[in-house]
Amino acid sequence: MENKEKKPVYQEAQVSKKHLVITSIVVLLISIGAIVGSIFLIINGANSEGTFNIVWKCVLGGILVLLGLAFLCFGFIMFFTSMSMINTKGSVRDGNRALEGTVNVTKCPKCGSKLPDDAAFCKKCGTKVAGLVTCECGQVNEAEAEFCTKCGKSLKK
């Protein structure tokens, strides 16, 4: 039996962001191809004989140019957004994909310093961090927890 190692959530998010970059590049390439193809259609239509051939090729070419430009804009927005997402870090809490600096980061209620999520006291001012309960074994748990996440002992007294 093969033991597959599960990727951390932050790594999974980074892989998803890279897939988004690749998708945006594909959208950009397709839109450029549509624009070039529609320009050739318009040139071919202008060189055609007969009013009907000229009109439908030029109109269809114009519509394709507009669609190509719209997808080109969409592709650029998608590309730059996904590129900016790759360089961001995950939140302090494990399993949370929010960005660092959001409400998901544990902060001291007195001085606002960023704290590790297992901190019981602030590292700068020494204030006790509300909402955390320390077990006899030393594990820091959420205030709502009924049992310790490390040893399983009851946290309710």
C-alpha positions in Angstrom: 0.0 0.0 0.0 1.3 3.4 -1.0 1.4 6.2 1.5 0.7 9.4 -0.3 1.9 12.6 1.5 -0.8 15.2 1.6 0.4 18.7 0.4 -0.1 21.6 2.8 -3.0 23.8 2.0 -0.7 26.7 1.1 1.1 24.6 -1.4 -2.2 23.5 -3.0 -3.2 27.2 -3.3 0.1 28.0 -5.0 -0.4 25.1 -7.5 -3.9 26.4 -8.2 -2.5 29.9 -8.8 0.0 28.6 -11.3 -2.8 26.8 -13.1 -4.6 30.1 -13.3 -1.5 31.8 -14.8 -1.3 29.0 -17.5 -5.0 29.4 -18.3 -4.6 33.2 -18.7 -1.7 32.7 -21.1 -3.8 30.2 -23.1 -6.7 32.8 -23.2 -4.2 35.5 -24.4 -2.8 33.2 -27.2 -6.3 32.3 -28.4 -7.4 35.9 -28.4 -4.3 37.0 -30.4 -5.0 34.2 -32.9 -8.6 35.3 -33.2 -7.6 38.9 -33.9 -5.0 37.9 -36.5 -7.5 35.5 -38.2 -10.2 38.1 -38.3 -7.9 40.7 -39.8 -7.0 38.2 -42.6 -10.8 37.6 -43.0 -11.4 41.3 -43.4 -8.5 41.6 -46.0 -9.8 38.6 -47.9 -13.3 40.1 -47.9 -12.0 43.4 -49.2 -10.3 41.7 -52.0 -13.4 39.5 -52.9 -15.7 40.0 -55.8 -19.3 40.5 -55.2 -21.0 42.7 -52.7 -22.3 39.9 -50.5 -18.9 38.3 -50.1 -17.3 41.6 -49.2 -20.0 42.5 -46.6 -20.3 39.2 -44.8 -16.5 38.7 -44.5 -15.9 42.3 -43.3 -18.8 42.2 -40.8 -17.8 38.8 -39.5 -14.2 39.9 -39.3 -15.1 43.1 -37.4 -17.2 41.1 -34.9 -14.3 38.6 -34.4 -11.8 41.5 -33.9 -14.1 43.0 -31.2 -14.4 39.6 -29.5 -10.7 39.0 -29.7 -10.0 42.4 -28.1 -12.4 41.7 -25.3 -10.8 38.3 -24.6 -7.4 39.9 -24.8 -8.3 42.4 -22.1 -9.8 39.6 -20.0 -6.6 37.6 -20.5 -4.4 40.4 -19.4 -6.5 41.1 -16.3 -6.5 37.4 -15.4 -2.8 37.1 -16.0 -1.7 40.1 -13.9 -4.2 39.2 -11.1 -2.9 35.6 -11.0 0.7 36.7 -11.1 0.2 39.0 -8.1 -1.5 36.2 -6.2 1.5 33.9 -6.6 3.7 36.1 -4.5 1.4 36.4 -1.5 1.7 34.3 1.6 -1.0 32.3 3.3 -2.5 33.2 6.6 -0.9 32.3 9.9 -3.6 29.7 10.6 -3.2 26.3 9.1 -5.8 25.4 6.5 -6.9 29.0 5.9 -6.2 30.4 2.4 -6.7 34.1 3.4 -3.9 36.6 3.0 -1.7 37.6 5.8 -2.9 40.8 7.4 -6.6 39.9 7.3 -8.8 39.2 10.3 -7.6 35.6 10.3 -4.2 36.6 11.7 -4.1 36.4 15.5 -3.3 39.9 16.9 -2.7 41.2 20.4 -5.8 43.0 21.6 -3.7 45.7 23.3 -0.8 46.5 21.0 -1.9 44.9 17.7 1.2 42.8 17.2 1.0 39.7 15.0 1.1 36.5 17.1 1.6 32.9 16.3 -1.8 31.1 16.5 -0.6 29.1 19.5 0.4 32.2 21.6 -1.2 32.6 25.0 0.5 35.9 25.7 1.7 38.8 23.5 5.4 38.7 22.7 5.7 42.5 22.9 3.5 43.7 25.8 2.8 40.4 27.7 -1.0 40.8 27.4 -3.0 37.5 27.7 -4.6 36.7 24.4 -8.4 36.2 24.8 -10.1 33.3 23.2 -7.4 30.7 23.9 -7.2 28.0 26.6 -4.0 26.3 27.6 -4.3 22.7 28.6 -2.3 21.0 31.4 -0.1 19.4 28.7 0.9 22.9 27.4 -1.2 22.8 24.2 -3.0 26.1 23.4 -6.6 25.5 22.2 -9.5 27.7 21.0 -11.7 28.9 23.8 -14.7 27.0 22.3 -12.8 23.7 22.4 -14.1 21.2 24.9 -11.2 18.8 24.6 -7.4 19.4 24.1 -6.3 18.9 20.5 -3.0 17.3 21.7 -3.8 15.0 24.6 -7.7 14.8 24.5 -8.3 15.9 28.1 -11.4 17.9 28.9 -10.8 21.7 28.9 -14.1 22.4 30.8 -13.7 22.8 34.5 
